């Protein structure tokens, strides 16, 4: 196979990778924000637990949802998944409270 044939055979894959780069840049920024929201939620949960003596169930649910979402973002960024997370795909609400 010649070099020209190698290039033409890989062109569709190369064309598909550039839009993914744009999504990756956006998801990297979202991942950064979600990470720090998760850390803030953890710190708040610590304070609530010290004051009340038990974790707040709404904060537990929020932190679980943030953790799942962060996992989805990182899976896309590291090419473990081709499924784009919310807000570009996967807009249906998933129940993560029982997982």
Secondary structure, 3 states (H helix, E strand, C coil): CCHHHHHHHHHHHHHHHHHHHHHHHHHHHHHHHHHHHHHHHHHHHHHHHHHHCCCCHHHHHHHHHHHHHHHHHHHHHCCCCCCCCCCCCCCCCCCCCCC
